[in-house]
């Protein structure tokens, strides 16, 4: 901290590392990250986690003890670090990362993810890109995202500079696809506890609670699925179904290994330290490697490379061009959007119930009912009355995590030929 490194700026001055860092997740990876940050000189840390401590966590999440079972992970981990590392300010937040507004995220210099959910990663990725897009003239809105993840003996660490480099959405193809169980097996002849859980997840919920959206982070929802799966298992003499197993199947959680967590957490914290101090070149800058892979199931192997941005990425790419007929009404545009997806990143999906806005104007909002009624007259109006040529259009839809941006252009009306 007291001497310059080979990559520091000429006007660099020694300083104490008082930067504010935010850690998402206080589980197996999060515990390692919090410990590393506190011992590396970080003095202002915030941690978010909505989970409580289960007895099964104690074999690898070393900030917790038997007496802590049932307590929130975030506050318990923060208290432990404060006791062991005097002088570290660590603020816990018990809840979902989606519960906090833009002003909360604007206060941090860096965000480190130790999450077990792809959906949560996609959300924070979109939020950090949104901060940059909404404040293009404010360089402080660029918050580097350091993300770590483990799957058994495998793991990865990556750095994202929002709007500058390949983002989490660009890299979805790097995640292993979820193993699918044939629906006929789930519905008729389950043979494993996991089949009973999938039956409760895919069939029982849609039949008995079809008007509710399943929240895989809601303990009541997981408990309901577990009870249904246990009852299903008894019918076929299948036993061993637990709450933890249900949660693991529904959320596609792969058992964690302490050594892998330690290696990936160390890599994440090393990158965070290099980013904030310029002590050495860090991953993630445009044109340099931004993704580091590790596997330890057959020896030790690492590989670092640059994951390229996707030009059609719905999150970090510039607005896509959307060419429409100048004679269309807003209703015809909606019908067109429902017949096609927003790009190749999520092939096979379609807009289900899109909301359309342009600038500060709401063109059509299907929910809540009051706003739907207020914007419904726009459906019969010509697009040219609502959106000018080349104007940006923002589309949100419950089928997707993110908001899509399109630049609307009008096709010239086709002239009639002599044969028409």
N, C-alpha and C positions, 0 to 999 in steps of 0.2 A: 504493500500500500504506500510505502514511503519513497519508492524509487521508480523512475519511468521504465517502461518496457520497450521492446523493439517496434511495437505498433502504436505507441502513444503519440499524440499530436505534439508539435514543437512547443506549444504554449501550455502543455500539461502541468498541473500543479498537484502535489500530494494532497490527499484528502482521506477522511474516514468514510467508509462505505455506508452512508446513511440512506441510500436509495430505497424507495418503497417498492417492494416486490410482493406480488400476490400469488399465492399457491392455491390451486384448485384441487381439492381432494386431500384427505388426511388418512388414507388407507395404507396399504403396504408400500406403495411408491411414495405417497405423500409424507409418511413418517421419515423415510430416508432423506427426502428433499428438505424438510424442515430442519432436521439435524445438520445436514451439510451446510445450509445457508447460515444458520446461527453460528457454526464453527468457522465459517469463511469470512465473517466480518459484517454480514448484513445485519442492520440494526432496526429496520422498520419493515415488518412482515405482516401481511394479512393472510388468513387461511379460511377457505370456505369448504364446508362439508355438511351434508344433511343427514348422514347416517349416524347410528348409534353403535357402540362397541358390542360385538358378539364374542362369545368365548372362543370361537374358531379363529378369531383375529389374533389371539395372543401368541401364536406360534411364530409370527413374523413381524407383527406391528409392535415394535419394541417400546414405543412410548406409552403403552397401555399395560395395566396390571389387572389381576383378578378382581380387585375391588372396583374397577372402572367399568365392568360389564354393565351394559344398559345406559351408560352415560354418552353424551354427544362426543363424537370423535374430535371435532374441531376445538372445542373448549378444553377437552382433556389433554390433547396434544400440545396446545398452546401453554397450558399451565405447567406441563412437564418441562418444556423447553425453557420457560422463564426461570424455573427452579435451577436447572443445570447450567444455564448460560445467563448470568446476571448482566444487565445492560441491554439485553435484546428486548425490543418492544414487539410483541406478537399479538395481533388482534384477531380473535376467532369470530367467525360468522356461521351460525347454524342455519342452514337453509339451502335452497337451490341457487345455482349461479344465475338463473333467469329472474330471480327475485330482486335483483339490484339494477338501478337505472344507469344511464350513461355517465352522470356526474360521479358515481362511485368508481367506475372503471377509469375515468379520466385522471384520477389522482395518482395512478401507479406508473412507474418507469418500465416495468417488465411484468409479464404474466408467465407463470410456469404451471403446466398442466400435469397432474398425476391422476387422471380420470380413468374410469373403467367403462366409459360409455362413448360410443362413436357419436351419438346424437348430441351429447353435451359438448364434445370437441367441436362439432360443426357449429353449434350455437355460439360459443365464445369466439371462434374463428370469424364468423359473420359479424359479430358485434365489433371486434377490433378493426375489421375492414371498414365497417360502417363509420366508425369514429374518424378514420382518415378521409373517407369520401365526403363526409359531411363537414369536415374542417380542413379543406385542402391547403389553406395558407398557414396553418398552425403546425409546425414540425413536432411539437410536443405531443400531438395526438397519435404519432406513430409509436405503438407499444409492441416491441418484439415479443413474439409468442414462442416459448420453449416448451415442446411437448414430448413427454415420454410415455411409453407403453410397453407392457410385457405380456407374453403369452407362454407360460411354462418356461422353457429354457431359451426362449427367443425374446428379443426386445428391440426397440428402436428409440432413438432420440433425434429430434429434428427442430429446426429453427425456422420460423416464418416471420418475415417482415411484411406486415399487412399492406396489400396493394402494390408491393414491389416485387415479391417473389412468389413462387408456388405456394398456395395456401392448403389448408386441410382438405378443402373441397376438391382441389385439383388432385389430391393424393388418395382419394377414396379407393382407387384400384389397388393400393398397397395393403389394404386390410383383407384378411382371409375371409372368403365368403362363408356364411353360416351354413353348417351341414343341414341339409333338408331331409326330413323323414317323410316317406310317402304318406299322403293323407289317408289312403285306404288302410294302412297299418295302424295309424293313430285312431281311426274311427271304428275299426272292426276287431283287429287282433293285436292289441298292444302286447309287447314282450318284455319291455324294460320300464323302469320307473320314469325315465325321461319321456317315453311315449304317453304315459298317463298325464304328465305335466303338460305336454304339448296339446293333448286332447282338451284339457281344461282351458289352456291358453287360446287355442284356435277355434274350438267348437263350443264348449260350455259357455264361455264369456259372451260370444256373439249370439247365443240362443237365449240366455237368461238375463244378460245385462247389455243388450245391444244399443241402448240409448246412452250408455256411458262410455267415455274414452278410457281405455286401460292406461293407467299410470304405473309404469314398472318401478317407480321410486316410492310409491305409496304402500306402506306396510299393510294396510287393510286390504288392498287389492291383491297383494302377494299372498296374504293369509287366506283369502277367499279361494284363490287358485290352488293353493296347497291343500285345502280341505276337500275341494272337488277332486283333485288328483288322488288323494288318499282313498276317497270313496271309490273312485274308478279302479284303483289298484286292487282293492279288496274283492271286487267282482271277478278279477282275473288272477287272484292270488299272487299279486305283485306287491312287495313290501319294501320298506326302506326309504320312502318318500319323506323328505324333511323340508322345512321352510328354506334352509340354505340351498338345498338342491333345487327347489322351485325357483328361487331368485336367480340362481346360476343359469338355469335353462332359459328362463324368460328373458334375461338380460344378456345371455350368451357370454357369461363370465367364465374365463378359463382359469383354473387354479394357479395361484401365484407361487413363485419360488423365491425365497429370501435372497439368495445370491444374485439372481437376475435383477431383482428390485434394486439391490445395492449398486450394481454396475450401471444400470440405466440412470438411476438417480444421480450418481456421481457424474455421469456424462452431462446430464441436464444442468446441474449446478456449475460444472466447469464452464459450459457455454455461457450461462448467465453471468458468471464472474468475468469472463473475457469480454462480453458485450458491454458491461457497465464500466469496466476499468480500462479497456483497450490494452490489457496486459499482453495479449497475443491475438493473432487472427482467429476469429470465431466462425462457426458455421453460419450459413444463411445469407451472406451478402450476395447481391445479384451477380451472377456469373461464377459463383464459387459453390462448392458442395454445401448442401443444406440438409442432408438426410444420412444418418448413420445407423446401420443395421448391426445387430449382434446375435449370434447363435452359440449356445454352449452345450447342445445335446450330444455332439460328437466332437470333442475337443473345443477349442475356442476360435471363433472366426468372426471378424468384423469387416465391414465394407462401407465406405463412405462415397456418396455420389451426389450430383445435382439433379433433383427432381424438377423437371421443366414445368413451367406454367401452362395451363390449358387455355387456348384462346377463346374457347366457348364456356369457360367456367362461369357459372351463374353468380358467383360471389365476388371474385377479384378481377374478372375481365371487364373491359369497357362495355357500355350498353350494346346489346345485340341489335342489329337492324331488323326491323319488322315492317315489311312492305305490304300495304293493304290497298284496296280499291278506294278511290276518293268518294265513291257513291255509297259506301257502307255506312250503316248506322252502328251505334255502340253495341246493340244487341248482336249484330252480325259479327262484330269483332269478338265478342264473348264466345259466340258459337265456334268461331275459328280457333280461339285459344283452347277450348275444351276438346277440340279434335286433334290437337298436336301437343307434344311436350315442349319444354323451354330449351332443349338442347340435347346433347348426347350424354351428359354426365349422369343422367338418371333415365336411361332409355327404357321405354315401355310404359312410363308414367305419363299421365295427362293432367292438365289443370282440371280440378273438380268443381270448385266454387270460387273463382277468382275475384279479388277486389282490385279495382283500378283507380289509381290516383295520378295526377299530373301536376307537378309543382306542389302548390298548397291547395289544389282543388280536388275534391273527391268526385270522381266520375261515377263510380258505382261501388257501393259497399253492401254486400249481401247480409251482413250482420253488424250490429244488432238490428232487430226489426224496425226500430224508429229510423235509423239511418238508411235502411233498405227502402223504406217508404219514401224518404226524402230524396234519394238519388234515383229512384225507379223511373221518373219521367225522362231521364237522360238516355235511357235505353232506346227510345224512339227517335232521338236526335241524330243528325248526321255527324260523323266523326269530325268533319271539317269545321263544324261549329264549336267543337269542344277542344280539339287538339290541333295545333298548327303543324305544318310539315317540318320534320326534323326535331320536333319537341320530344323530350324524354318522358317515358311512361313507366310507372312503377306498378308491378303486379305482385300481389301476395296471394297465397293459396294454402289451405290446410294440408294439401298433399306434399308440401315441401317445407323445409326448415327455413329457407331464406327468401328474401324479397328479390324479384327479378327486375332488371332494368332494360328497357327497350327504347330504341330511337325510332320513332314512327315516321315512315316516309310513304307518300301517296304515289301509287302508280298512275301514270298518265292514262286517261281513258282511251281504250283501243279504238282506232278509227275503223269504220265499217268498210269492208272490201266491196268491190263491184259485184262479187258473187253472193253477198249477203242479201 
